[in-house]
Amino acid sequence: MNDPNGFIAINDELHLFYQFYPYDSSWGPMHWGHMTSTDGLAWQEQPVALAPDHVFDEKGCFSGTAILVDNQLILMYTGGEEIDGKLFNNNV
């Protein structure tokens, strides 16, 4: 678990998103994990919220936030892309 992002309360349930690499204990393209809680003490793991699956986030889904718009959860994050051997960040 790394870099908590998008902490938000929706209908009496807390949602916390965080960066992690689910396939190994070493560094890899960051994903966003998702945990929920009704009391802030006991947390339940949810399915992966974001996984790099586009050119603009091929190196990972990094820091961002969560907002609620018209009762719809929107996740915004910084995607990492490699161009000519250099890492570029894209706000998604």
C-alpha positions in Angstrom: 0.0 0.0 0.0 1.3 3.4 -1.0 0.2 7.0 -1.3 -3.5 7.2 -0.2 -5.7 9.1 -2.7 -9.3 10.0 -3.1 -10.6 9.7 0.5 -14.3 10.4 0.3 -17.5 9.6 2.2 -20.6 8.5 0.2 -23.9 7.6 1.9 -22.3 6.9 5.3 -19.6 4.8 3.8 -15.9 5.8 3.6 -13.9 5.1 0.5 -10.1 5.2 0.4 -8.1 4.7 -2.8 -4.4 4.0 -2.7 -1.5 3.2 -5.0 -0.2 -0.4 -5.2 1.2 -3.0 -7.6 -1.0 -6.1 -7.2 1.3 -8.6 -8.9 4.6 -8.4 -7.0 6.2 -6.9 -3.9 8.6 -5.0 -6.1 7.8 -1.8 -8.0 5.6 -2.0 -11.1 3.0 0.0 -12.9 0.9 1.5 -10.1 -2.8 0.6 -9.8 -5.4 2.0 -7.4 -6.6 -0.2 -4.7 -10.0 0.5 -3.0 -11.0 0.0 0.6 -14.4 0.8 2.3 -15.4 1.3 5.9 -18.5 2.3 7.8 -16.7 3.3 11.0 -13.1 4.2 9.9 -11.7 1.3 12.0 -12.6 -1.8 10.1 -11.9 -1.8 6.4 -12.9 -4.1 3.6 -10.9 -4.6 0.5 -12.7 -3.9 -2.8 -11.8 -4.8 -6.4 -9.0 -2.8 -8.0 -10.4 0.7 -8.9 -7.9 1.8 -11.6 -5.4 -0.2 -13.6 -3.1 1.2 -16.3 -4.7 0.2 -19.6 -4.1 3.1 -21.9 -1.0 4.6 -23.6 -1.3 7.7 -21.4 -1.1 5.7 -18.2 1.1 2.7 -19.3 3.6 3.4 -16.5 0.9 3.6 -13.8 -2.0 5.4 -12.2 -0.4 7.8 -9.8 -1.7 10.5 -7.4 -5.2 11.9 -7.7 -8.5 12.4 -6.0 -12.1 11.3 -5.9 -15.1 13.6 -6.2 -18.9 13.0 -6.3 -20.7 14.8 -9.1 -24.5 14.3 -9.5 -24.2 11.2 -7.3 -21.6 9.7 -9.6 -18.1 8.9 -8.2 -15.3 10.3 -10.5 -11.7 9.3 -10.0 -9.1 11.7 -11.4 -5.4 10.7 -11.4 -2.0 11.3 -13.0 -1.1 8.7 -15.6 2.5 8.0 -16.5 3.6 7.5 -20.1 7.1 6.8 -21.5 8.1 8.7 -24.6 11.6 8.4 -26.0 12.8 6.8 -22.8 11.5 9.7 -20.6 8.5 9.5 -18.2 5.7 12.0 -18.7 2.8 12.6 -16.4 -0.7 13.1 -17.8 -3.7 14.3 -15.8 -6.6 12.0 -16.5 
